[in-house]
Amino acid sequence: MIALALLLAAAPAAAESSVSTDSNASTPPAETVVTVPPAPGSEASSSGGTTTGAGGTTTTTQTRQGELLGPPYGSRVGEKREGEVWRPIDAPTYEKQPVPSESAVVGQSNPDLADTLKKKKEPLSPASKQRFALEVKMGPYLAEVDRSWNGSGFGPYAKVFGETDSKTGETIGAPKKSVYGAIAFEWQITQKLAGPIGIGVQWSMARDKALAPLADGPDEDGNFRSAADTVRFTVMPIALQAVYRFELLADKVRWAPFVPYVKAGVAYGFWWTKNGNGNIAVIKDGEGKVVDRGRGGVWGYQLNLGMMLRLDFLDPDTARSFDRRSGINHTYIVGEWQMTRLANFGRKDSMNLGDSTWLLGLAAEF
């Protein structure tokens, strides 16, 4: 046991002696350099280390910042060149695609619609300027020809155009109102006072028709009228008026599409009477000479108070599109009360063609 212990103690000394012997040789021993990589996840830093090479040479090595044992994951394999920065290649990322719109889904199944959707939409043109208004309206009308009649019984107009007995044709009641039609055109001069102010012209007409009464009274059968001849009476008033329409409320409040308006001005009423042949009726004396004709005209005035219902509120988008395409700004339903006084401003022995009535119609501003 003692001998074995001595042999083990002598072994390191022999090895050291061998190294010293080899160091005297002419070939220098090779230098061994060991590079220690930094720990994963830690920042690279310079650190010193000591190793022992062949022949007992001591060499100090450092781990330099960024140096690894091998190229990083995803980088180019090879020697790093000057100025290059080697970084790992990140894994690809995927963005979530938006849900396709309904028009896109429909367009894929409808090639014609898809082509339409691809076309560039033209910019909308502005609304057209409002400068004019047009009204078309109707109502009942009865010229007050007999207004100033003070005699007994029916007046001259009622005797001709009044209600008659179905058998004899004798007048038994006042005339009924006839159909009255009117067309009004307006030039809107300004829009500054919460609505347009303008000048308008209204043309209107009413007609009445009856069997012609016999001049000499009833015949042998007791008939008061001719079965073969008719008489027609026509009145045609024309008015020149100043017009104001309050449109501010309808422009600002969608649920209040009402436009009140007022018109006032002078009027002139034409009138004529025609016989069954379509000729102007005449009055002859005992010798057959024409002493008067059934036609003439009278001056007066006319007043209109009305309310318009703007129809744009039913479909505003369609109304705006219609304005841009046709130039019609607004459309309305019109209801108004009209008072016409046509009697040469109250002069005696003048024909009276006026009446007070209600009218209903349509209107447009453009």
C-alpha positions in Angstrom: 0.0 0.0 0.0 2.9 2.3 0.8 4.4 1.6 -2.6 1.2 2.4 -4.5 0.8 5.8 -2.7 4.4 6.7 -3.7 3.7 5.9 -7.4 0.6 8.1 -7.5 2.4 11.0 -5.9 5.2 10.8 -8.4 2.9 10.9 -11.5 2.2 14.7 -11.6 5.8 15.5 -11.3 6.6 13.3 -14.2 4.0 15.0 -16.4 5.3 18.4 -15.6 8.8 17.3 -16.4 7.6 16.0 -19.7 6.1 19.4 -20.6 9.2 21.2 -19.7 11.3 19.0 -21.8 9.0 19.5 -24.8 9.2 23.3 -24.4 12.9 23.2 -25.4 12.0 22.0 -28.9 12.3 24.4 -31.8 8.6 24.3 -32.8 6.5 26.6 -30.6 3.5 25.1 -29.1 0.0 26.0 -30.6 -2.1 28.6 -28.8 -5.5 27.5 -27.7 -8.3 30.2 -27.6 -11.7 29.5 -26.1 -14.6 31.8 -26.8 -17.3 31.8 -24.2 -20.8 32.8 -25.5 -23.0 35.0 -23.4 -25.9 33.5 -21.6 -29.2 33.4 -23.5 -31.4 36.4 -22.9 -28.6 38.5 -21.3 -26.9 41.5 -22.9 -23.6 40.8 -24.5 -20.6 42.3 -22.6 -16.8 42.0 -22.6 -15.5 39.6 -20.0 -12.0 38.2 -19.4 -11.0 34.5 -19.1 -7.7 32.6 -18.5 -6.7 29.4 -20.2 -3.6 27.4 -20.3 -2.2 26.4 -23.7 0.4 23.9 -24.8 3.8 24.5 -23.3 2.2 26.2 -20.3 1.5 29.5 -22.1 -1.2 31.5 -20.4 -3.6 33.3 -22.8 -6.4 35.8 -21.8 -9.5 35.8 -24.0 -12.6 38.0 -24.1 -16.1 37.5 -25.3 -16.9 40.5 -27.6 -20.4 42.0 -27.8 -22.5 40.4 -30.5 -20.1 37.4 -31.1 -21.8 34.0 -31.1 -20.6 30.5 -31.6 -22.6 30.3 -34.8 -24.7 32.5 -37.1 -28.0 33.6 -35.6 -31.2 31.9 -36.5 -32.5 33.0 -40.0 -29.3 34.9 -41.0 -27.0 34.3 -43.9 -24.4 31.7 -43.2 -20.9 33.0 -43.7 -18.5 35.5 -42.4 -20.0 38.8 -41.3 -19.0 41.7 -43.4 -18.1 45.1 -42.3 -21.2 47.3 -41.8 -23.7 44.4 -41.7 -26.1 44.0 -38.9 -27.2 40.5 -38.4 -30.7 40.1 -36.9 -33.0 37.1 -36.6 -35.8 36.9 -39.1 -39.1 37.4 -37.4 -41.9 35.0 -38.0 -44.5 36.2 -40.5 -47.6 37.9 -39.2 -51.1 37.8 -40.7 -53.6 40.7 -40.6 -57.3 40.0 -40.2 -59.1 40.8 -43.4 -62.3 43.0 -43.2 -65.7 41.4 -43.8 -66.8 42.1 -47.5 -69.6 44.6 -47.9 -73.0 43.6 -49.1 -72.5 45.4 -52.4 -69.3 43.5 -53.0 -71.0 40.2 -52.4 -73.8 41.1 -54.8 -71.3 42.4 -57.3 -69.5 39.1 -57.5 -72.7 37.3 -58.5 -73.8 40.1 -60.9 -71.1 41.1 -63.4 -73.2 44.1 -64.7 -73.6 45.5 -61.2 -69.9 44.9 -60.5 -68.9 47.0 -63.5 -71.3 49.7 -62.4 -69.8 49.8 -58.9 -66.3 50.1 -60.3 -67.2 53.2 -62.3 -66.3 56.5 -60.6 -69.3 58.4 -59.3 -69.8 61.8 -60.8 -69.9 64.7 -58.2 -73.4 65.9 -57.4 -74.3 69.2 -59.0 -75.7 72.0 -56.7 -79.3 72.7 -56.4 -80.7 75.0 -59.1 -81.6 78.6 -58.5 -85.2 79.4 -57.7 -86.6 82.2 -59.8 -90.2 81.3 -61.0 -93.4 79.7 -59.8 -96.3 78.1 -61.7 -99.7 77.2 -60.4 -102.6 75.2 -62.0 -105.9 75.2 -60.0 -109.6 74.8 -60.4 -112.8 75.6 -58.4 -116.4 76.7 -58.7 -117.3 80.2 -60.0 -120.4 82.2 -60.6 -120.2 85.7 -62.0 -122.2 88.1 -59.9 -124.0 89.7 -62.8 -127.2 90.0 -60.9 -125.5 91.4 -57.7 -127.0 94.9 -58.3 -130.4 93.7 -59.5 -133.2 95.4 -57.5 -136.2 94.3 -59.6 -138.7 91.7 -58.7 -138.2 88.0 -59.5 -135.0 86.7 -61.0 -132.3 88.9 -62.5 -131.4 88.9 -66.2 -128.6 86.4 -65.7 -130.6 84.0 -63.7 -133.5 84.1 -66.2 -131.1 82.8 -68.8 -128.7 80.5 -66.9 -130.7 79.7 -63.8 -132.2 76.4 -62.9 -135.2 75.6 -65.1 -138.3 73.4 -65.1 -137.5 70.2 -67.0 -140.8 70.4 -69.0 -141.3 74.0 -69.8 -137.9 75.5 -69.4 -139.1 78.2 -67.0 -136.6 79.6 -64.6 -137.3 78.2 -61.1 -133.9 78.8 -59.3 -130.6 80.7 -59.1 -127.8 79.7 -61.4 -125.3 77.0 -60.3 -121.6 77.7 -60.1 -119.6 76.6 -63.2 -116.2 75.1 -63.4 -113.4 77.8 -63.1 -109.9 77.1 -64.2 -106.8 79.3 -63.5 -103.1 79.3 -64.5 -100.8 81.6 -62.5 -97.2 82.5 -63.4 -94.8 84.3 -61.0 -91.4 85.9 -61.3 -89.7 85.8 -57.9 -87.5 88.9 -57.7 -85.8 88.3 -54.3 -85.6 85.6 -51.6 -84.3 87.8 -48.8 -87.4 88.3 -46.6 -87.9 84.7 -45.3 -89.3 83.8 -48.7 -89.7 85.0 -52.3 -91.3 88.3 -53.3 -92.4 88.6 -56.9 -94.8 89.7 -59.5 -97.4 87.3 -60.8 -100.0 87.1 -63.6 -103.1 84.9 -63.3 -105.3 84.0 -66.3 -108.6 82.3 -65.5 -111.8 81.4 -67.3 -115.4 80.2 -66.5 -118.2 79.2 -68.8 -122.0 78.8 -68.5 -124.4 77.3 -71.0 -128.2 77.1 -71.3 -131.0 76.8 -73.8 -131.9 80.1 -75.4 -135.1 81.7 -73.9 -137.8 82.7 -76.4 -137.8 86.4 -76.9 -141.7 86.6 -77.2 -142.4 84.5 -74.1 -143.7 80.9 -74.1 -145.0 79.3 -77.3 -148.3 77.5 -77.9 -147.1 74.5 -75.9 -146.0 76.6 -72.9 -142.3 76.2 -73.6 -140.1 79.2 -72.5 -137.0 78.1 -74.3 -135.9 77.0 -77.8 -135.1 73.4 -78.1 -132.8 74.1 -81.1 -130.8 77.1 -80.0 -128.3 77.6 -77.1 -126.6 80.6 -75.5 -123.1 80.6 -73.9 -121.6 83.0 -71.5 -117.9 83.2 -70.9 -115.9 85.3 -68.3 -112.1 85.5 -68.5 -110.4 87.5 -65.7 -106.7 88.4 -65.9 -105.0 89.7 -62.8 -101.6 91.4 -62.2 -100.5 90.8 -58.6 -97.7 91.3 -56.1 -96.9 88.0 -54.4 -95.2 87.0 -51.1 -94.6 83.4 -49.9 -93.3 82.6 -46.4 -90.9 79.6 -47.0 -88.5 79.9 -44.1 -90.4 77.4 -41.9 -90.6 74.8 -44.7 -86.9 75.3 -45.5 -85.7 74.8 -41.9 -88.2 72.4 -40.4 -88.8 69.1 -42.3 -92.0 68.2 -40.3 -93.6 71.5 -41.1 -93.8 71.7 -44.9 -96.3 74.5 -45.1 -95.9 77.7 -47.1 -98.6 80.4 -46.6 -98.8 83.1 -49.3 -100.7 86.2 -50.2 -101.4 87.9 -53.6 -103.0 91.2 -54.3 -103.4 93.3 -57.5 -105.5 94.8 -60.2 -107.7 92.7 -62.6 -109.5 93.1 -65.8 -112.4 90.8 -66.7 -113.3 90.0 -70.4 -116.8 88.7 -71.0 -118.8 87.6 -74.1 -122.1 85.9 -75.0 -122.5 83.6 -78.1 -125.5 82.1 -79.7 -126.1 78.6 -81.0 -124.1 79.3 -84.2 -121.0 80.3 -82.2 -121.3 84.0 -83.0 -121.3 86.9 -80.6 -124.9 87.6 -79.6 -126.3 90.9 -80.7 -129.3 93.2 -79.9 -131.3 94.6 -82.8 -133.9 97.4 -82.9 -137.3 97.2 -84.6 -135.7 97.8 -88.0 -133.1 95.0 -87.6 -130.2 97.3 -86.9 -127.6 96.1 -84.4 -127.6 98.4 -81.4 -125.4 96.4 -79.0 -123.2 93.3 -78.9 -122.8 90.8 -76.1 -119.2 91.4 -75.2 -117.1 93.8 -73.1 -114.8 94.1 -70.1 -114.6 95.6 -66.6 -111.8 96.6 -64.2 -111.4 95.6 -60.6 -109.1 93.9 -58.2 -108.3 90.4 -56.9 -107.0 89.0 -53.6 -105.7 85.5 -53.0 -104.9 84.0 -49.6 -103.5 80.4 -49.7 -101.5 77.6 -48.2 -99.2 75.3 -50.0 -98.1 71.8 -48.9 -94.5 71.1 -50.0 -94.3 67.6 -51.2 -90.5 67.3 -50.8 -90.9 65.8 -47.3 -92.3 62.6 -48.8 -88.9 61.7 -50.2 -86.2 64.4 -49.7 -83.5 62.5 -51.7 -85.7 62.1 -54.7 -86.7 65.8 -54.5 -83.1 66.9 -54.5 -82.2 64.6 -57.4 -85.2 65.8 -59.3 -84.1 69.4 -58.7 -80.6 68.8 -60.1 -81.9 67.0 -63.2 -84.9 69.1 -64.1 -84.4 72.4 -62.3 -87.7 72.2 -60.4 -86.9 73.2 -56.8 -90.2 72.3 -55.1 -93.6 70.9 -55.8 -96.8 71.7 -53.9 -100.5 71.0 -53.4 -102.2 74.4 -53.3 -105.4 75.5 -51.6 -106.6 79.1 -51.6 -109.5 81.5 -51.1 -109.9 84.0 -53.9 -111.9 87.2 -53.9 -112.5 88.9 -57.2 -114.3 92.2 -57.6 -114.9 93.2 -61.2 -117.3 96.1 -61.5 -115.2 99.0 -62.6 -114.5 99.8 -58.9 -118.1 100.2 -58.0 -119.3 102.4 -60.9 -123.1 102.3 -61.5 -124.6 100.5 -64.5 -121.4 98.4 -64.8 -121.3 94.7 -65.5 -120.3 92.8 -62.4 -118.2 89.7 -63.0 -116.6 89.1 -59.6 -117.0 86.2 -57.1 -115.5 84.8 -53.9 -114.5 81.1 -54.2 -112.2 78.3 -53.2 -109.5 76.8 -55.5 -107.4 73.7 -55.3 -104.5 72.7 -57.5 -100.8 72.0 -58.0 -97.8 74.3 -58.0 -94.0 74.2 -58.8 -91.1 76.5 -58.2 -88.2 76.4 -60.5 
